[in-house]
Amino acid sequence: MSARTGLVRTLGRLALGGALLVAGTGHLIVAREEFQAQVPSWIPVDADAVVVGSGVVELALGTALLAAPRRRRSLVGWVVAGFFVAIFPGNVSQYVEGVDAFGLESDRARLVRLFFQPVLVAWALWSTGAWRDRRDATRHAD
């Protein structure tokens, strides 16, 4: 990997970690009601508990992206990607139920947002080197 690629990957990881810290803080402080609007109505848990829990998880994952030692970054990437997959039903629910939140006040805006979740998954895997490490491990296993 070139130094330039490494720098871009590092900046991507740090940016994603920072974004998770901002989102986690929002869950707990400034945007709690907005996040509650995204909790699917079919989840049999208090919406506020889901928001607080996911906010704490986002803070932990953001911190891990910023501070994990190199040997753990790949694992962190897979966990962050898994988290983005796990919360995807909330985005789908917001679209299906037509819930306005975060400026998403039309079906079109809510639908477009759905396509950004795979981008977050890919970002987590790429910026931590998780894809590269998995590919390399597979090659060495052959």
C-alpha positions in Angstrom: 0.0 0.0 0.0 1.4 3.4 -0.9 1.8 6.1 1.7 -0.8 8.2 0.0 -3.4 5.4 0.1 -2.5 4.8 3.7 -3.1 8.5 4.5 -6.4 8.6 2.7 -7.5 5.4 4.5 -6.5 6.8 7.8 -8.3 10.1 7.2 -11.4 8.1 6.2 -11.2 6.0 9.4 -10.8 9.1 11.5 -13.7 10.9 9.7 -16.0 7.9 10.2 -15.0 7.7 13.9 -15.7 11.4 14.3 -19.0 11.1 12.6 -20.0 8.2 14.9 -19.0 10.3 17.9 -21.1 13.2 16.7 -24.1 10.9 16.0 -23.7 9.1 19.3 -23.7 12.5 21.1 -26.7 13.5 19.2 -28.5 10.3 20.3 -27.9 11.3 23.9 -28.3 15.0 23.9 -29.5 17.1 21.0 -31.4 14.9 18.5 -33.0 12.3 20.8 -36.5 12.8 19.5 -35.3 12.8 15.9 -33.6 9.4 16.5 -36.7 8.1 18.3 -38.7 8.7 15.1 -36.5 6.2 13.4 -37.0 3.4 15.8 -39.3 0.9 14.0 -42.8 0.7 15.6 -42.6 -3.1 15.6 -39.6 -3.2 18.0 -41.0 -4.2 21.4 -38.6 -2.0 23.3 -39.1 1.6 24.5 -37.9 3.9 21.7 -35.9 6.1 24.1 -34.0 3.0 25.4 -33.1 2.0 21.8 -31.9 5.5 21.1 -29.8 5.7 24.3 -28.4 2.2 23.7 -27.5 2.9 20.1 -26.0 6.2 21.1 -23.7 4.6 23.6 -22.7 2.0 21.0 -21.9 4.7 18.5 -19.7 6.5 21.0 -17.9 3.2 21.7 -17.5 2.4 18.0 -16.4 6.0 17.2 -13.8 5.8 19.9 -12.6 2.4 18.7 -12.2 3.7 15.1 -10.1 6.6 16.5 -8.0 4.7 19.0 -7.8 1.0 18.2 -4.3 -0.3 17.7 -3.5 -1.3 14.2 -3.8 -5.0 14.9 -7.4 -4.5 16.0 -8.6 -2.2 13.3 -9.8 -4.9 11.0 -12.0 -6.3 13.7 -13.3 -2.9 14.6 -14.2 -2.4 10.9 -16.2 -5.6 10.8 -18.0 -4.6 14.0 -18.8 -1.1 12.7 -20.0 -2.5 9.4 -22.2 -5.0 11.3 -23.6 -2.1 13.4 -24.6 -0.2 10.2 -26.3 -3.4 8.9 -28.1 -3.8 12.2 -29.5 -0.3 12.3 -30.6 -0.4 8.6 -34.2 -1.6 9.5 -34.7 1.8 11.3 -33.9 3.5 8.0 -36.3 1.2 6.1 -39.0 1.7 8.8 -38.6 5.5 8.5 -39.2 5.1 4.7 -42.1 2.6 4.9 -43.9 4.4 7.7 -43.3 7.9 6.2 -41.8 9.4 9.3 -40.3 12.8 9.0 -36.9 13.3 10.8 -33.5 14.8 10.0 -34.9 16.8 7.1 -36.2 13.7 5.4 -39.7 15.0 4.7 -40.6 13.2 1.5 -40.7 9.6 0.4 -38.1 10.3 -2.2 -35.6 11.7 0.4 -36.2 8.8 2.7 -35.7 6.4 -0.2 -32.5 8.0 -1.4 -31.1 7.8 2.2 -31.4 4.0 2.1 -28.7 3.8 -0.6 -26.2 5.5 1.7 -26.2 2.7 4.3 -24.2 0.4 2.0 -21.7 3.2 1.5 -21.2 3.4 5.3 -20.7 -0.4 5.4 -18.1 -0.1 2.7 -16.5 2.9 4.3 -16.1 1.0 7.6 -14.5 -2.0 5.9 -12.2 0.0 3.6 -11.0 2.6 6.0 -10.0 0.0 8.6 -8.4 -2.3 6.1 -10.9 -5.0 7.0 -11.5 -5.9 3.3 -7.8 -5.9 2.5 -7.0 -8.1 5.5 -9.8 -10.6 4.7 -8.6 -10.8 1.0 -5.0 -11.3 2.1 -6.0 -14.0 4.6 -8.0 -15.8 1.9 -5.1 -15.6 -0.5 -2.7 -17.1 2.1 -5.1 -19.9 2.9 -5.1 -21.2 -0.6 
